[in-house]
Amino acid sequence: MIVHNLIIRWKRCGVSFWAGLYFLMAFPAAFLFPPWAGWENGPLEMLQNIVLAAGAVCCIALFRKARGCYHHSLCLAISLCFLILLGRELSWGRVFMLKTMTDHGPVFVSMHSLPHHVVIHGIIAVIIMVTMLAFIVLMPWRRIFLEIPVPVPAFFLIIAAAIVAAIADKGLLTGGPFDENLEEEMEFLVYLLQLYFVRWYYRGLEHAMQQPQ
């Protein structure tokens, strides 16, 4: 009965249902994908970049739409979070500086070999700290935890995907292309669910604002 109710709940939450199906199918797919699919700046990582860029654009659109609301600036802070993640996936621009190509994928120029790399690291650190501070200060924590329901299946899925991605990143499963492909697949799912959370909580905040105090 418990399992049956859980399945019904997941089917009602369409995004979580398909995300859960993706999570399960990612394991056999990682075996079927060619090794180069999970390389740095490969097809799977390019899909991640598209999702992160779309997330940033979506949050900027919500920033303009929510003008005058108390969560107006929060949309901009979340947009910066997506851009930071995009910068990380692009290795802060080093993916455009190919050094050589090997049987295990491309090798890019090291950050430490770039001129003024210390300054670059400092600027990145400042941007990240300012963005995180804005995110913490602007987030309406009370409404988030007390007035907006938590999308429980998606919440557990994003945690599970992040854990699997971390394990695969260390090569603790097979130590081969399967791990690389699975890591990139799970990161893609994490980014998709982050975009889903933005939509979920934006609608929740809009609904909470319409309720009488």
C-alpha positions in Angstrom: 0.0 0.0 0.0 2.8 2.4 0.9 4.6 1.7 -2.4 1.4 2.0 -4.3 0.7 5.4 -2.8 4.2 6.6 -3.5 3.9 5.6 -7.1 0.6 7.5 -7.4 2.1 10.6 -5.8 5.1 10.5 -8.2 2.8 10.1 -11.2 0.8 13.2 -10.1 4.0 15.2 -10.0 4.9 14.9 -13.6 8.3 16.4 -13.5 9.5 14.2 -10.6 8.1 11.1 -12.4 10.1 11.8 -15.5 13.1 12.9 -13.6 12.9 9.6 -11.6 12.7 7.6 -14.8 15.7 9.5 -16.2 17.6 8.7 -13.0 17.0 5.0 -13.4 17.7 5.0 -17.2 20.9 6.9 -16.7 22.7 3.8 -15.5 22.2 1.6 -18.5 22.6 4.6 -20.8 26.0 5.3 -19.3 27.1 1.9 -20.5 25.7 2.4 -24.0 27.1 5.9 -24.6 30.5 6.2 -26.3 33.4 7.2 -24.1 33.6 10.6 -25.7 30.1 11.5 -24.6 31.3 12.2 -21.1 34.5 14.1 -22.0 35.2 17.6 -20.9 33.3 19.9 -23.2 31.6 16.8 -24.7 28.0 16.4 -25.7 26.6 15.8 -22.2 28.5 18.7 -20.8 27.3 21.0 -23.6 23.7 20.0 -22.7 24.5 21.1 -19.2 25.7 24.4 -20.4 22.5 24.9 -22.4 20.4 24.2 -19.3 22.4 26.5 -17.1 22.3 29.3 -19.7 18.5 28.8 -20.0 18.3 29.0 -16.2 20.1 32.3 -16.1 17.9 33.8 -18.8 14.8 32.4 -17.2 15.7 34.1 -13.8 16.4 37.4 -15.6 13.0 37.2 -17.2 11.5 36.5 -13.7 13.5 39.4 -12.4 11.8 41.7 -14.9 8.4 40.2 -14.3 8.6 40.4 -10.5 9.5 44.1 -10.5 8.1 45.8 -7.4 7.8 42.5 -5.5 9.9 41.7 -2.4 11.5 38.7 -4.2 12.4 40.8 -7.2 16.1 41.0 -6.4 16.2 37.3 -5.5 15.6 36.3 -9.1 18.7 38.2 -10.1 20.8 36.5 -7.4 19.6 33.1 -8.6 20.5 34.1 -12.1 24.0 34.8 -11.0 24.1 31.4 -9.3 23.3 29.8 -12.7 26.0 31.9 -14.4 28.6 30.8 -11.7 27.7 27.1 -12.4 28.0 27.8 -16.1 31.4 29.4 -15.6 32.5 26.3 -13.6 31.3 23.9 -16.4 33.2 26.0 -18.9 36.3 25.9 -16.6 36.1 29.7 -16.5 36.8 29.9 -20.2 39.6 27.3 -20.5 37.5 25.0 -22.6 38.2 27.5 -25.4 41.9 27.0 -24.9 42.6 23.5 -26.1 46.1 22.3 -25.5 46.0 18.8 -26.9 43.7 15.9 -27.6 44.3 12.4 -26.1 42.6 9.1 -26.1 40.9 10.1 -22.8 39.6 13.4 -24.0 40.8 17.0 -24.6 43.4 18.6 -22.4 43.0 22.3 -21.8 45.4 25.0 -20.7 46.0 25.0 -16.9 44.5 28.0 -15.0 47.9 28.4 -13.3 49.6 28.9 -16.7 47.3 31.9 -17.5 48.7 35.4 -16.9 47.4 37.0 -13.7 45.7 33.7 -12.7 45.8 34.8 -9.0 43.8 37.9 -9.9 41.3 35.8 -11.9 40.9 33.4 -8.9 40.3 36.4 -6.6 37.7 37.9 -8.9 35.9 34.6 -9.2 35.9 34.1 -5.4 34.6 37.6 -4.8 31.7 37.1 -7.3 30.8 33.8 -5.7 30.8 35.2 -2.1 28.8 38.3 -3.1 26.3 36.1 -4.9 25.9 33.6 -2.0 25.5 36.5 0.5 22.8 38.1 -1.7 21.1 34.7 -2.0 21.1 34.2 1.8 20.0 37.7 2.6 17.3 38.0 0.0 15.8 34.5 0.4 12.4 34.7 2.2 13.2 31.7 4.4 10.0 31.8 6.4 7.8 31.6 3.4 10.0 29.0 1.8 9.8 26.6 4.8 6.4 27.4 6.3 4.1 28.5 3.4 5.3 26.7 0.3 5.0 22.9 0.1 8.3 21.1 -0.6 8.4 19.0 -3.8 9.5 16.0 -1.9 10.2 13.5 -4.8 12.3 16.1 -6.7 14.1 17.1 -3.5 15.2 13.5 -2.8 16.0 13.0 -6.5 18.4 16.0 -6.7 20.2 14.8 -3.5 20.5 11.2 -5.0 21.7 12.6 -8.3 24.3 14.8 -6.6 25.6 11.9 -4.5 25.9 9.6 -7.6 27.6 12.3 -9.6 30.2 12.8 -6.7 30.8 9.0 -6.5 31.2 8.7 -10.3 33.5 11.8 -10.4 35.9 9.9 -8.1 35.8 6.9 -10.4 34.6 4.6 -7.6 32.2 2.6 -9.7 34.1 1.1 -12.6 36.9 3.7 -13.0 36.2 4.0 -16.7 34.0 5.7 -19.3 30.9 4.5 -17.4 31.8 6.7 -14.5 32.4 9.8 -16.7 29.2 9.3 -18.6 27.2 8.7 -15.4 28.7 11.8 -13.7 27.7 14.0 -16.6 24.2 12.5 -16.8 23.6 13.1 -13.1 24.9 16.6 -13.2 22.5 17.3 -16.1 19.7 16.0 -14.0 20.8 18.2 -11.0 20.7 21.3 -13.2 17.3 20.5 -14.7 15.9 20.0 -11.2 17.4 23.3 -10.1 15.5 25.0 -12.9 12.4 23.1 -11.8 12.8 24.4 -8.2 13.1 28.0 -9.5 9.7 27.5 -11.3 8.2 25.8 -8.3 9.2 28.3 -5.7 8.5 31.3 -7.9 4.9 30.1 -8.3 4.8 29.4 -4.6 5.9 32.9 -3.7 3.4 34.4 -6.2 0.6 32.4 -4.6 1.7 33.3 -1.1 1.6 37.0 -1.9 -2.0 36.7 -3.0 -3.1 35.1 0.3 -4.5 37.4 3.0 -2.0 38.0 5.9 
